């Protein structure tokens, strides 16, 4: 994904929601510091449904949760759009308070930034016109997935003749054109790519032959190292949202299964 600037000169950050958040009687829910006083500086990846720029605002699942956090803590949001490596670097180098975009909790990222508490699971979906939902239904069919997913080798070991694609778009196009019987894809990406088509998106039922069906990847917000108060505030808020059903509601609003809000114990991908 190309890094995108917000003005012709690429210098300005977009400021959002200054009204209620800056009200003089606003009392922050938590005490912490940010890079700029009164502002939450966000490294935004344009990767719907996880995060996106929507009408001059941050949106998507992560964006909606972050807007709630900012409002509760009397902050305006300033954002700049990055690709995935650029967003990580922005937090690592102190140019952003937080990066969002359905980032997987990986050991490599944990070395350079702080991973928030798990936000939701990126569950493994089956995309097909037949509505397949089990691994046994896929055996003997033409099945594909995207290069780099952690279930590629298990898929190839289990489903003879299965193949990989360079991008989610290429995979989706072949499922829609009946060149594949089914695709294995992250649930959120599948929902977006097949919206308005006759392709059904279903969760792949748990099967020990593909570990991602029993231990799906957890996502996180990327936070700076060394700002412990900010990290504690973000984690406490995310757990509050989970307990109150807010994360499940946001997932549902974007077409994802609300069960993805049940994340289990924190873990990282090695």
C-alpha positions as CSV (number, residue, x, y, z in Angstrom):
1,X,0.0,0.0,0.0
2,X,1.4,3.4,-0.9
3,X,1.9,6.0,1.8
4,X,-0.7,8.8,1.3
5,X,-0.3,12.4,2.4
6,X,-3.2,14.6,3.4
7,X,-2.3,17.8,1.6
8,X,-0.6,18.6,-1.7
9,X,2.6,19.3,0.3
10,X,2.2,16.3,2.6
11,X,2.8,18.3,5.7
12,X,-0.5,18.7,7.5
13,X,-2.3,16.4,9.9
14,X,-6.1,16.3,9.8
15,X,-7.7,17.5,13.0
16,X,-11.0,16.0,13.9
17,X,-13.8,16.4,16.4
18,X,-12.7,19.5,18.3
19,X,-16.0,20.5,19.6
20,X,-17.2,18.2,22.5
21,X,-13.7,16.9,23.2
22,X,-12.4,20.4,23.9
23,X,-15.3,21.5,26.0
24,X,-13.9,23.2,29.1
25,X,-15.9,21.0,31.4
26,X,-14.6,17.7,29.9
27,X,-13.0,15.5,32.5
28,X,-10.6,12.9,31.1
29,X,-11.3,9.3,32.2
30,X,-7.6,8.6,32.5
31,X,-4.4,10.5,33.2
32,X,-1.6,10.2,30.6
33,X,0.4,12.3,28.2
34,X,0.4,12.3,24.4
35,X,2.8,13.7,21.9
36,X,0.8,16.9,21.6
37,X,-1.2,18.2,24.5
38,X,-5.0,17.7,23.9
39,X,-4.4,15.6,20.8
40,X,-4.2,11.9,19.9
41,X,-1.9,11.5,17.0
42,X,-2.8,8.5,14.9
43,X,-0.9,6.6,12.2
44,X,-3.9,5.3,10.1
45,X,-3.7,2.5,7.6
46,X,-6.5,2.6,4.9
47,X,-7.4,-1.0,5.3
48,X,-11.2,-1.4,5.7
49,X,-13.0,-2.8,7.6
50,X,-10.2,-2.6,10.2
51,X,-9.4,1.1,9.7
52,X,-10.1,3.7,7.1
53,X,-10.3,7.4,6.4
54,X,-14.1,8.2,6.3
55,X,-15.2,11.7,5.4
56,X,-12.2,13.4,7.0
57,X,-12.3,11.2,10.0
58,X,-10.9,7.9,11.2
59,X,-13.3,5.0,10.7
60,X,-13.5,1.3,10.5
61,X,-13.5,-1.0,13.5
62,X,-10.3,0.3,15.0
63,X,-11.1,3.9,14.2
64,X,-14.5,3.7,15.8
65,X,-13.0,2.3,19.0
66,X,-10.3,4.9,19.0
67,X,-12.7,7.8,18.6
68,X,-14.6,6.6,21.7
69,X,-11.3,6.5,23.6
70,X,-10.4,10.0,22.5
71,X,-13.8,11.4,23.4
72,X,-13.6,9.9,26.9
73,X,-10.2,11.5,27.4
74,X,-11.0,14.9,26.0
75,X,-8.7,14.5,23.0
76,X,-9.0,15.6,19.4
77,X,-7.7,13.2,16.8
78,X,-5.0,14.1,14.3
79,X,-4.1,11.5,11.7
80,X,-1.9,10.7,8.9
81,X,-2.2,7.8,6.4
82,X,0.6,5.3,6.2
83,X,1.2,1.9,4.8
84,X,1.8,-0.9,7.4
85,X,5.6,-0.6,7.8
86,X,5.3,3.2,7.8
87,X,2.7,3.1,10.6
88,X,4.9,0.9,12.8
89,X,7.8,3.2,12.2
90,X,5.7,6.3,13.0
91,X,4.9,4.9,16.5
92,X,8.5,3.6,17.0
93,X,10.1,6.9,16.1
94,X,7.7,9.1,18.2
95,X,5.7,10.6,15.4
96,X,2.4,9.0,16.4
97,X,0.8,8.0,19.7
98,X,-1.0,5.0,18.1
99,X,-1.2,3.0,14.9
100,X,-4.4,1.2,13.9
101,X,-5.4,-1.2,11.1
102,X,-6.0,-4.7,12.3
103,X,-2.3,-5.2,13.1
104,X,-1.5,-8.8,14.1
105,X,0.2,-9.2,17.5
106,X,3.6,-10.5,16.3
107,X,6.8,-11.0,18.1
108,X,8.6,-8.8,15.6
109,X,6.3,-5.9,16.2
110,X,6.5,-6.5,20.0
111,X,10.3,-5.8,19.8
112,X,9.9,-2.2,18.5
113,X,6.5,-1.0,19.8
114,X,4.1,-1.9,22.6
115,X,1.2,-4.1,21.6
116,X,-2.1,-3.3,23.2
117,X,-4.2,-5.9,24.8
118,X,-5.8,-8.0,22.1
119,X,-8.7,-6.1,20.5
120,X,-10.4,-8.8,18.4
121,X,-9.6,-12.0,16.4
122,X,-9.0,-12.0,12.6
123,X,-10.9,-15.2,12.1
124,X,-10.4,-17.5,9.1
125,X,-13.3,-17.4,6.6
126,X,-14.3,-19.5,3.7
127,X,-15.6,-17.6,0.6
128,X,-17.7,-19.6,-1.7
129,X,-20.9,-19.5,-3.6
130,X,-22.0,-22.8,-2.1
131,X,-21.6,-21.6,1.5
132,X,-19.0,-24.1,2.6
133,X,-18.0,-24.0,6.2
134,X,-16.0,-27.1,7.0
135,X,-12.6,-28.3,5.9
136,X,-14.1,-31.7,4.8
137,X,-16.4,-29.9,2.4
138,X,-13.3,-28.3,0.7
139,X,-11.4,-31.4,0.1
140,X,-11.5,-32.3,-3.6
141,X,-12.5,-28.7,-4.5
142,X,-10.5,-26.0,-6.2
143,X,-9.4,-23.9,-3.2
144,X,-7.0,-21.0,-2.9
145,X,-5.7,-18.5,-0.3
146,X,-3.2,-15.6,-0.2
147,X,0.6,-16.0,0.0
148,X,1.9,-15.3,3.4
149,X,-1.0,-16.3,5.5
150,X,0.0,-18.6,8.4
151,X,-2.4,-21.4,7.2
152,X,-0.9,-21.8,3.7
153,X,1.2,-24.9,4.4
154,X,-1.6,-26.6,6.4
155,X,-4.1,-25.9,3.6
156,X,-1.7,-27.3,1.0
157,X,-1.1,-30.4,3.1
158,X,-4.8,-31.0,3.6
159,X,-6.4,-29.9,0.3
160,X,-4.6,-31.5,-2.6
161,X,-4.1,-29.1,-5.5
162,X,-4.9,-25.9,-3.5
163,X,-3.1,-22.8,-4.6
164,X,-1.9,-19.4,-3.5
165,X,-2.5,-15.9,-4.9
166,X,-0.4,-12.7,-4.6
167,X,-3.2,-10.6,-3.2
168,X,-6.6,-10.9,-1.6
169,X,-8.1,-9.1,-4.6
170,X,-6.8,-11.7,-7.0
171,X,-8.2,-14.5,-4.8
172,X,-11.6,-12.8,-4.6
173,X,-11.8,-12.3,-8.3
174,X,-11.3,-16.0,-9.0
175,X,-13.9,-17.0,-6.5
176,X,-16.4,-14.6,-7.9
177,X,-15.6,-15.7,-11.5
178,X,-16.0,-19.4,-10.6
179,X,-12.4,-20.2,-11.3
180,X,-12.2,-21.4,-7.7
181,X,-14.8,-23.2,-5.7
182,X,-13.6,-21.5,-2.5
183,X,-11.1,-19.2,-0.9
184,X,-9.6,-19.1,2.6
185,X,-9.3,-15.5,3.7
186,X,-9.3,-13.3,6.8
187,X,-12.9,-12.7,7.7
188,X,-12.8,-8.9,7.6
189,X,-11.1,-8.7,4.3
190,X,-13.5,-11.3,2.9
191,X,-16.6,-9.3,3.9
192,X,-15.3,-6.1,2.2
193,X,-14.1,-7.9,-1.0
194,X,-17.3,-9.8,-1.6
195,X,-19.8,-7.2,-0.6
196,X,-22.7,-7.0,-3.1
197,X,-21.8,-10.3,-4.8
198,X,-23.3,-13.8,-4.6
199,X,-20.3,-15.1,-2.7
200,X,-21.0,-16.2,0.8
201,X,-18.6,-15.5,3.7
202,X,-18.7,-18.1,6.5
203,X,-16.4,-18.9,9.4
204,X,-14.3,-22.1,8.8
205,X,-15.3,-24.4,11.6
206,X,-12.7,-25.5,14.0
207,X,-10.5,-28.3,12.7
208,X,-7.2,-29.3,14.2
209,X,-5.7,-29.7,10.7
210,X,-5.6,-25.9,10.3
211,X,-4.5,-24.2,13.5
212,X,-6.0,-20.8,12.6
213,X,-9.5,-22.3,13.0
214,X,-8.8,-23.0,16.7
215,X,-6.3,-20.2,17.5
216,X,-7.1,-17.2,15.3
217,X,-4.6,-14.3,15.1
218,X,-5.2,-11.5,17.6
219,X,-5.1,-7.9,16.6
220,X,-3.8,-4.9,18.5
221,X,-3.3,-1.2,18.5
222,X,0.4,-0.3,18.3
223,X,1.5,1.9,21.1
224,X,4.8,3.5,22.0
225,X,7.4,2.0,24.4
226,X,8.0,4.0,27.5
227,X,4.6,5.7,27.9
228,X,3.3,3.3,30.5
229,X,0.3,5.5,31.6
230,X,-1.0,5.8,28.0
231,X,-0.6,2.1,27.5
232,X,-2.4,1.3,30.7
233,X,-5.2,3.7,29.8
234,X,-5.7,2.2,26.4
235,X,-5.7,-1.3,27.7
236,X,-8.1,-0.6,30.4
237,X,-10.5,1.1,28.0
238,X,-10.3,-1.8,25.5
239,X,-11.1,-4.3,28.2
240,X,-14.0,-2.1,29.4
241,X,-15.3,-2.0,25.8
242,X,-15.1,-5.8,25.6
243,X,-16.9,-6.3,28.9
244,X,-19.7,-3.9,27.9
245,X,-20.2,-5.6,24.5
246,X,-18.9,-2.5,22.6
247,X,-16.3,-4.4,20.6
248,X,-18.8,-7.0,19.6
249,X,-21.3,-4.3,18.5
250,X,-18.7,-2.6,16.4
251,X,-17.6,-5.9,14.8
252,X,-21.3,-6.6,13.9
253,X,-21.7,-3.2,12.5
254,X,-19.0,-3.9,10.0
255,X,-20.3,-7.4,9.0
256,X,-17.9,-9.5,11.2
257,X,-18.9,-12.2,13.6
258,X,-19.2,-10.8,17.1
259,X,-17.5,-13.9,18.5
260,X,-14.3,-12.3,17.3
261,X,-14.4,-10.1,20.4
262,X,-13.7,-13.1,22.6
263,X,-9.9,-13.2,22.2
264,X,-8.7,-15.5,25.0
265,X,-5.3,-15.1,26.6
266,X,-2.8,-12.7,25.0
267,X,-0.4,-14.2,22.6
268,X,2.0,-13.3,19.8
269,X,2.8,-14.8,16.4
270,X,6.4,-15.9,16.3
